[in-house]
Amino acid sequence: MAQASKLMASSHSGVHFISGLNHQRRPSLADLPKSSLKPVKSNSKISPYTVLENSSATFRRCSVVKHIKFLGRGCSNLPIRDPHFSASAKSLERGEGGQPVPSSWIEAIFPEQARPYAYLVRLDKPAGTFLFAWPCMWSLAFTANAGTLPDLKMLAFFFLVSFMSRNIACNINDYFDKDFDSQVERTKGRPLASGAIAGFQALLFLAIQLLLGYGVLFAVNKLSRLLWVSSLPWIFTYPLMKRITYWPQAYLGLTISWGAAYSWAAVKGSLDPTIVFPLVLAFFFWTLGFDTIYAHQDKEDDVKVGIKSTALLFGDSTKLWISGFAAASIASLALTGFNANIGWPFYGLLAAASGHLAWQIWDVDLSNPADCSRKFVSNIWFGAIVFGAILCGRLFS
């Protein structure tokens, strides 16, 4: 090392070819006549004649330097480091071996400081937004007159409202559950559980979302706005239900299905109980089914940390229970269509939607968390089939 230091100090350029095997002094650029220096073709923007003024910075950046390659090529033969994950990557849910599973589009689009908030509201997992939106979409489809389609602007508007409502729900859920999430393998990498963001930051972000959500709803009538606000206590207290009852999925069903009420009120200015309430009931039973499947992903960890769910309550009888919920959901949808005087195509497509639920229940492997996740996400298509059924029924009324 002393020999190497002398070599470094002997040249005003400060750059030499250093070999770990040969410590003999090699001539520096200062020892050579200028006439003997010939330009060397290089793609580097650094001239081979000039001194790298930032050579010390290069040494600082490289923890172990075996040699510095001449002709302005920079560092080579450096040891390969393990991938470096930013603070936002700590918010990712964990894959096999406990390593963060990156979500490339969030990493590519959002600045590093914003990424934990994107993961907090599950922007990388849009299935939840669709499940929040379907009761609104179904209800708006029923508001259409015979032979017409619903207002497309209203559909887009309430999809935005559903997106914001779901974000608020994820935010408050993770705030209350951060200590539990840190003990569950699937969720221990979430932003609050992993410490990527602090509790105060999450609450401040929540307050901003609430103000934006209420502000957006000034575009609709007062009844719709009040009905949306009335759903917030359910959203805020849902995470606490996991601690006191084995039926938190029922509470979630009431929370999400209320979208059918405030979206209907935005168009009609009042509620028609013969249509809205059976529709709310249909979504309530559907939620009981798909969220029970979802809860089977974490049942082993839930037992350890003391969280309750219908997955634990039903156990080996789960498929029998969710079959009953599916039948009740389809029956409630059929009653809604009958009360709304909808056309015959609705019932044909409703039968197809029933087949989708039957496939889910028959095929799901409740002991396989990955399969439970896939079946949960597939409910997006059940919602789409029912939405298409209502649209076709209205067009052919």
C-alpha positions in Angstrom: 0.0 0.0 0.0 2.9 2.4 0.8 4.4 1.6 -2.6 1.1 2.4 -4.3 0.8 5.7 -2.4 4.2 6.7 -3.6 3.2 5.9 -7.2 0.1 8.0 -6.8 2.0 10.9 -5.4 4.8 10.8 -8.0 2.6 12.1 -10.9 0.9 15.4 -11.1 -1.9 13.6 -13.0 -2.8 11.4 -10.1 -3.8 8.6 -12.4 -1.8 5.4 -12.9 -2.4 1.9 -14.0 -2.2 0.1 -10.7 -1.8 -3.7 -10.6 -2.5 -5.8 -7.6 0.2 -8.2 -8.7 3.0 -5.9 -9.9 4.2 -3.1 -7.7 7.0 -1.9 -10.0 7.0 1.8 -10.9 5.6 2.4 -14.3 6.3 5.6 -16.3 3.7 8.3 -15.9 2.5 10.7 -18.6 4.9 13.3 -17.2 7.9 11.0 -18.0 7.0 10.8 -21.7 7.8 13.4 -24.3 4.7 15.1 -25.6 5.6 14.2 -29.2 5.2 10.5 -28.3 1.6 11.0 -27.2 -0.8 10.1 -29.9 -4.6 10.4 -29.7 -6.4 7.2 -28.9 -9.8 6.5 -30.2 -12.3 6.2 -27.4 -16.0 6.6 -26.9 -15.4 8.4 -23.6 -15.9 12.1 -23.4 -12.8 12.3 -21.2 -9.6 13.1 -23.1 -6.7 10.7 -22.6 -4.4 13.7 -22.2 -6.3 15.2 -19.3 -6.3 14.5 -15.6 -9.4 13.1 -14.0 -10.1 15.7 -11.5 -12.8 13.7 -9.9 -10.6 10.6 -9.5 -10.9 10.9 -5.7 -14.7 10.8 -6.0 -14.4 7.8 -8.2 -12.4 6.0 -5.4 -15.0 7.0 -2.9 -17.9 5.6 -4.9 -16.1 2.3 -5.4 -15.8 0.4 -2.1 -13.2 -2.0 -3.5 -11.1 -1.0 -6.5 -9.0 -3.6 -8.1 -7.6 -1.3 -10.8 -8.5 1.9 -12.7 -8.6 1.4 -16.4 -6.7 3.9 -18.4 -8.0 6.0 -21.4 -10.9 7.5 -19.5 -12.9 4.3 -19.3 -13.6 4.6 -15.6 -13.9 1.8 -13.0 -13.8 -1.8 -14.1 -13.6 -5.2 -12.5 -15.6 -3.9 -9.5 -17.3 -6.3 -7.2 -21.0 -6.9 -8.0 -23.1 -5.5 -5.2 -26.5 -6.8 -4.1 -29.4 -4.8 -5.6 -30.1 -1.6 -3.6 -33.8 -1.1 -2.8 -34.9 2.4 -2.1 -37.0 3.3 1.0 -40.1 3.0 -1.1 -39.3 -0.6 -1.9 -39.6 -1.4 1.8 -43.3 -0.9 1.3 -43.6 -3.7 -1.1 -45.2 -7.0 0.0 -42.7 -9.8 0.2 -42.1 -12.6 -2.1 -40.2 -15.8 -1.6 -37.2 -15.5 0.7 -38.6 -12.3 2.2 -37.2 -10.1 -0.7 -39.3 -7.1 -1.9 -41.2 -7.8 -5.1 -40.8 -4.6 -7.2 -43.7 -3.0 -9.0 -41.9 -1.6 -12.0 -44.4 1.0 -13.1 -44.6 2.7 -9.7 -40.8 2.7 -9.5 -40.6 4.2 -13.0 -43.2 6.9 -12.7 -43.2 8.1 -9.1 -40.3 10.0 -7.4 -38.7 8.1 -4.6 -40.3 10.1 -1.8 -43.8 9.5 -3.3 -43.5 5.8 -3.8 -44.5 4.6 -0.3 -47.7 6.6 -0.6 -48.5 4.9 -3.9 -48.0 1.5 -2.3 -50.0 2.6 0.7 -53.1 3.1 -1.4 -52.3 0.0 -3.5 -52.0 1.7 -6.8 -50.1 -1.4 -8.0 -53.2 -3.5 -7.2 -56.2 -2.1 -9.0 -58.5 -5.1 -8.3 -59.8 -3.4 -5.1 -60.7 -0.2 -7.0 -62.9 -2.2 -9.4 -64.6 -4.0 -6.4 -65.4 -0.7 -4.8 -66.6 0.6 -8.2 -69.0 -2.2 -9.2 -71.9 -1.3 -6.9 -71.8 2.2 -8.3 -71.6 1.0 -11.9 -74.4 -1.5 -11.4 -76.6 1.2 -9.7 -75.9 3.7 -12.5 -76.7 1.1 -15.1 -80.1 0.6 -13.5 -80.8 4.3 -13.5 -80.8 4.3 -17.4 -84.2 4.6 -19.1 -85.5 1.7 -21.3 -83.6 1.5 -24.5 -80.8 3.8 -23.4 -77.3 3.6 -21.8 -76.4 5.3 -18.5 -74.7 8.6 -18.4 -71.0 8.0 -19.4 -69.9 11.1 -17.5 -71.6 9.8 -14.3 -69.9 6.4 -14.8 -66.5 8.0 -15.1 -67.2 10.3 -12.1 -68.2 7.5 -9.7 -65.3 5.4 -10.8 -63.1 8.3 -9.6 -65.1 8.5 -6.4 -64.7 4.7 -5.9 -60.9 5.0 -6.5 -60.7 7.7 -3.9 -62.9 5.8 -1.4 -60.7 2.7 -1.8 -57.6 4.7 -1.3 -59.0 6.1 1.9 -60.0 2.6 3.1 -56.5 1.2 2.4 -54.9 4.2 4.2 -56.9 3.8 7.4 -56.7 0.0 7.3 -52.9 0.0 7.2 -52.7 2.7 9.9 -54.7 0.6 12.4 -53.1 -2.7 11.3 -49.5 -1.7 11.1 -48.5 -3.8 14.1 -50.4 -6.8 12.9 -49.1 -6.4 9.3 -45.5 -6.5 10.5 -46.1 -10.0 11.8 -47.9 -11.4 8.7 -45.6 -12.6 5.9 -47.8 -11.3 3.0 -48.1 -7.8 4.5 -45.0 -7.1 6.5 -43.5 -5.0 3.7 -46.3 -2.5 3.5 -45.2 1.1 4.1 -46.4 1.6 7.6 -45.5 -1.9 8.8 -42.0 -1.6 7.4 -41.4 1.9 8.6 -41.1 3.4 5.1 -43.6 6.1 6.2 -44.5 7.2 9.8 -48.0 7.1 11.3 -48.3 10.9 11.4 -47.4 11.1 7.7 -50.1 8.5 6.9 -52.7 10.5 8.8 -51.8 13.7 7.1 -52.0 11.9 3.7 -55.4 10.6 4.8 -56.7 14.1 5.7 -55.7 15.4 2.3 -57.6 12.5 0.6 -60.7 13.2 2.7 -60.7 16.8 1.7 -60.2 16.0 -1.9 -63.0 13.4 -1.8 -65.5 15.7 -0.3 -64.6 18.5 -2.6 -65.1 16.3 -5.7 -68.6 15.3 -4.5 -69.7 18.9 -4.7 -70.3 18.1 -8.4 -73.4 16.1 -7.3 -76.4 16.8 -5.2 -76.5 17.1 -1.4 -78.2 13.7 -0.8 -75.5 11.8 -2.7 -72.8 13.7 -0.9 -74.3 13.0 2.5 -74.7 9.3 1.7 -71.0 9.1 0.8 -70.1 10.9 4.0 -72.3 8.4 5.9 -70.1 5.5 4.6 -66.9 7.0 6.1 -67.6 5.8 9.7 -67.8 2.2 8.3 -64.6 2.7 6.4 -62.8 4.0 9.5 -64.0 1.3 11.9 -63.8 -1.7 9.5 -60.1 -2.5 10.6 -61.2 -2.7 14.2 -63.8 -5.3 13.5 -61.1 -7.9 12.9 -60.3 -7.6 16.6 -63.8 -8.1 18.0 -65.7 -10.3 15.6 -65.3 -13.2 13.2 -67.5 -11.3 10.7 -65.4 -8.4 9.5 -66.2 -9.5 6.0 -69.9 -8.7 6.6 -68.9 -5.2 7.8 -66.8 -4.7 4.7 -69.8 -5.8 2.6 -72.0 -3.1 4.1 -69.2 -0.5 3.6 -68.6 -1.2 -0.1 -72.1 -1.9 -1.2 -73.3 1.6 0.0 -71.9 2.9 -3.2 -75.1 1.7 -4.9 -77.0 4.2 -2.8 -75.0 7.4 -3.2 -74.5 6.8 -7.0 -78.3 6.2 -7.5 -79.1 9.4 -5.5 -76.7 11.4 -7.7 -78.9 10.7 -10.7 -82.4 10.3 -9.3 -82.2 12.8 -6.4 -83.8 10.2 -4.1 -83.7 6.5 -3.2 -86.0 3.8 -4.6 -85.9 1.1 -1.9 -87.3 -1.6 -4.2 -84.2 -1.3 -6.4 -81.4 0.1 -4.3 -81.8 -2.1 -1.2 -81.9 -5.5 -3.1 -78.8 -4.2 -5.0 -77.0 -3.3 -1.8 -77.9 -6.8 -0.4 -76.6 -8.5 -3.6 -73.2 -6.8 -3.2 -73.2 -7.5 0.5 -73.5 -11.3 0.0 -71.0 -11.2 -2.9 -68.5 -9.4 -0.7 -68.9 -12.0 2.0 -68.0 -14.7 -0.5 -64.9 -13.1 -2.2 -63.5 -11.6 1.0 -63.7 -14.9 2.8 -61.6 -16.4 0.0 -59.2 -13.5 0.3 -59.0 -14.1 4.1 -57.8 -17.7 3.6 -54.5 -16.3 2.4 -53.5 -15.2 5.9 -55.4 -17.6 8.1 -52.3 -19.2 9.7 -50.7 -15.8 10.5 -54.1 -14.4 11.6 -54.3 -17.2 14.3 -50.8 -16.2 15.6 -51.5 -12.5 15.9 -55.1 -12.8 17.0 -57.0 -11.5 14.0 -60.5 -12.9 13.4 -62.2 -13.6 10.0 -64.9 -15.7 8.4 -62.1 -17.9 6.9 -61.2 -19.0 10.5 -64.9 -19.2 11.5 -66.0 -21.4 8.6 -62.8 -23.5 8.4 -63.4 -26.6 6.4 -67.1 -25.6 5.7 -66.0 -22.5 3.8 -67.1 -23.7 0.4 -70.6 -24.5 1.7 -71.0 -21.1 3.3 -69.7 -19.1 0.3 -72.0 -21.2 -2.0 -74.9 -19.9 0.1 -73.7 -16.3 -0.1 -73.3 -16.7 -3.9 -76.9 -18.0 -4.2 -78.2 -15.1 -2.1 -76.3 -12.6 -4.2 -77.7 -13.9 -7.5 -81.2 -14.1 -6.0 -81.0 -10.4 -4.9 -79.7 -9.3 -8.3 -82.6 -11.1 -9.9 -85.1 -9.4 -7.6 -83.5 -6.0 -8.4 -83.9 -6.7 -12.1 -87.5 -7.7 -11.6 -88.4 -4.6 -9.6 -86.6 -2.5 -12.2 -88.6 -4.1 -15.1 -85.4 -4.9 -16.9 -85.3 -6.8 -20.2 -84.8 -10.6 -20.7 -81.1 -10.4 -21.7 -80.3 -9.5 -18.1 -81.3 -12.9 -16.8 -79.4 -14.8 -19.5 -76.2 -13.0 -18.6 -76.9 -13.3 -14.9 -76.9 -17.0 -15.4 -73.4 -16.7 -17.0 -72.3 -14.7 -13.9 -73.7 -17.5 -11.7 -71.5 -19.9 -13.6 -68.4 -17.7 -12.9 -69.1 -17.8 -9.2 -69.7 -21.5 -9.3 -66.3 -22.0 -11.0 -64.6 -19.9 -8.3 -66.0 -21.9 -5.5 -65.5 -25.3 -7.1 -61.9 -24.6 -8.2 -60.4 -22.5 -5.4 -57.7 -24.2 -3.3 -58.3 -22.7 0.1 -55.0 -24.0 1.3 -53.0 -22.2 -1.5 -52.7 -18.5 -0.8 -51.7 -17.8 -4.4 -54.8 -19.5 -5.8 -57.0 -17.6 -3.2 -55.5 -14.4 -4.5 -56.2 -15.3 -8.1 -59.8 -16.2 -7.4 -60.3 -13.0 -5.5 -59.0 -11.0 -8.4 -61.2 -12.9 -10.8 -64.2 -11.3 -9.2 -63.5 -8.3 -11.4 -64.9 -10.3 -14.2 -68.0 -11.3 -12.3 -68.7 -7.6 -11.7 -68.1 -6.9 -15.4 -70.6 -9.7 -16.5 -73.3 -8.4 -14.2 -72.7 -4.8 -15.4 -73.0 -6.0 -19.0 -76.2 -7.9 -18.0 -77.8 -4.7 -16.7 -76.7 -2.7 -19.8 -78.2 -5.3 -22.2 -81.3 -5.6 -20.1 -81.9 -1.8 -20.2 -81.3 -1.7 -24.0 -83.8 -4.4 -24.6 -86.4 -3.4 -22.0 
